[in-house]
Amino acid sequence: MLEKKGTYALLDKYNFIYEVYDHPAVNSIEELDTLNIPYKKQIAKNLFLSDDRKNDYFLVTVPGHKTVNLKILRAKINSRRLCLASEQELWKMLLLKRGCVTPVGILNNTRKNGRGRI
């Protein structure tokens, strides 16, 4: 599992410029809006989705206040019907908890059985 220190080391290794702002886990952008977060226009929303047969998983990152139409997304990525993956699937696949989904979490998928789309 790629922990916080490992994530920072990876970002540093590839010379990414970043700032860290720790905040509690949130389950919605509305919940995040109640926090005093800098750079609110740069907030992203991360969705961990599965198809209706639980065969394919997708980690999707979009601008924070953008609404995701799952029917349109499904067509764009050539998938079966999509829904949010369960908390159990999120933990099993990416070792992440609900409210803590991050694009870097895809690196925890040692099974390599999902597709990441940003």
N, C-alpha and C positions, 0 to 999 in steps of 0.2 A: 504494500500500500504506500502510495506516495503521500507522505505527511507534509505538513506546512513547511518544515525546514527543507525537505527534499524538493518541494515545488519551487521555493526561492532559489535553491542551488541550481535547478534546471533553468530557470529564467535568467539567472546570472551567467550561467555557462554560455548561453546563446545571446548574451548582451541585450536582453530585453530591458527597456526602461519602464519601471512600474512604481506605483505607490501602494502601500498596504493600508487598508482601513478595515479594522476588525469590527464586526457588528454581530448581533445575535442572529441566529437562523431566522429566515422569514419565509412565509409561504405565499406571498403575493407582493406585487409592486405597490399596492395600496398600503400594505403593512410597512414596506421599506420607506415609503414616503413620510411616515411618521417619525423616522429617525433623522438625525442631523448628519446626513451623508453629503460629503463634497461631490462635486461634478455630477449632479443628478441627471444632467442631459446625456451622460455617457454610461448610464446604468444599463446593464444587459439582463435579459431574462433567459434562464436555461431550463429547457423542458426535456425530461427523459421520457421518451415515448416507446410504445411497443405496438406491433400490429395485433390484430384481433386473435391471431393464433399463437401469440407469444413466441414467434420464430425469429423475428427481426426486431432489433432495438435501435433507437436513434437518439442521439444527444443533439438537440437543436438549440442554438443561441440566436436570439433576436434582440433588437433594441427594446429596452424596458417597457415602454408604453405601447408597443406594437401588439395588436391582437393577432393571434395565429389561427387561421382558418384551417382546421385539420383536413377538410376535404380537398382544399386547394393544395396543401402541402403533400398530401397523399399522392395526388396526380403528378406533382413535380418530382417526387422521389421514387415514383413507380412502386408504390407500396399497397398493401391491403389496407383495410380500415384501421385508423390510428386512434390510440387513446393514451392517457398518461399511464405509465408503468406504475405498478404498486410499490409501496415502500419496501416490501420484501425483495422485489426484483431489483430495485435501485441498490439495495445493500448487497445482494448476491452478485450483481454484475459490476458495480463500480465502487463498492465499499463506501457509499455516501448515504447520508440521512436526508430525509425530506427537509427542504429549506436550506440545504447546503450544497446544492448541485452547482458544479462549476465545469467549464470546458476542460480544465486540467484533469478532471475526474476520469476522462476517457483513458488516461494512462494507467488507471487501476484495473482496466479490463484485460486481465491476463488471458482470458479465454479467446479474445479477439473475435467475439461473435456479435458485435454490434456495428452499426455504421454511424460515424459522427458527421454531422452536417452543420456548418456554421454559415 
